[in-house]
Amino acid sequence: MIDPQCIESHAGLQSHYQYDAKYAMSYALATGMGMDPMNQQALSFCCDDQRGSPLVLPTSPIVMGWVDLIRDPRSFDSSLGIDPERAVVGQVSFTLHRPMKPAGMGRTHTHFGPVVDKGQGKGALICVRREVYEESEKLLATIDTWMFIRGAGGFGGQPEGGLNREKVPDRLADVVSDIHTSPQQALLYRLMLNDHNRVHSDPVFAKNSGFERPILHGLATFSMAVHQLLMQCKSFFSNSNFQSFTAQASLIGPVFPGDTLRTEIWKEFNQFHFRMRAPQRDAVVLDSGIYFSRSL
């Protein structure tokens, strides 16, 4: 059974990262950039032959110094009461506090946050927070990944918490954009994360976990939605909008590598709402997305 006090007192893990042009291009490919060889805008993140160096995607800190607190042997503790095989990404909040540099290094601190009891026979939400610091110790990004632990509710924890689910506007989207995922998308993203969750790579394990085949990482799906918003809505932005922002969303359905993903975007005053579908399966996979710029 989940022990919220034990989880919230867990020390977490420190890690270090370093990135350069090759790392930036690899991350771009792992999040679906370059699927269209004629898309010059996307290629600017995947190639260094247009500008001399690639652009760095603003969501890159999501994978920098990433560690899996639930499965990593350095942090796994059975007394926490978390079954790793029941854990999936439920919600993500990402804040970029300052502009990305072409290359850099620094450290990260990953630790548990609040624990939410969704009720007996339901599940639990556990926040995993990661702060990404530059070498100068300035905070570069904050990522809150809310893990949904299937069937783990009923341990007597607080019943409320998690991200607020913002409804998308009840009208046609202002912008609609499709992006294709490759059959090996999860394997590429797995390499960027140094991830060992077999639900993304092992067909038998995925089927035993309730999925018809391996699924794409929720963090990859979230990042691809944010990338589509930034590229398709660039006419609404000044350069500063890419330098500091917050985006958040709920992952409500699996994405299978090879799916086409359709991002629907609404502009409302000074923020954007977004949702992502897998139109071939008529399934919503990401919902309640919201994006807003922050002052530097």
C-alpha angles and dihedrals in degrees: 000000000000114000107204095188092053091048095049092048093051111121095223125208136289119215139173131225140190127187137184138166094291091051091049092051092047091052091050091053091046090056096050103268114143096031087121107053090199097055103104093184093057092041090059087072095044103044137050096200096084103054102009090256132036125254113252116236111238092228092060093107088069089078100030111111090349117176130180105230092186097053107020109109089222091063106021112116121173090208088071088071094224118142104209092202090062096049123106132160109266105170137006132200119185127185123185106200099186139009121290116247123219089251137359151140139222144126139283135210117206119189142151122267133183122347121215126199110213092187142268112318092011124078149266133250118216122185117221109193124196124188115198116205129192120231087264088059091247112142108252103176144352121211123189111191112187107206117207111214106202116229094358100115126113100065095121099256130141110297098212131065145084127096121325109255105233112203116229114240117278096242140074114298118259092222131022122188132177125208127181124225121212123236088245095046095113092049091053093048090046089060092052091052097038082229124174101188102128094205085083097049114018116075094200094048091047091051092049087051091057101264125116091227140348114310134218118254114265090228089057092050091049092048093049091053092051091048091053091050093050094047099041095044098041091122088068094053138080118206091264091064090070093048101064127012146131125231128177138171145160121248106218105164140026124266116212118209106257094039121131109233122208118201116202115198132192126189113215117176107297098349142057131230120205142182133183129215137185095222096189088063095032088233132141107224101172126028143168092038117171131178130186135166123243131213115254 
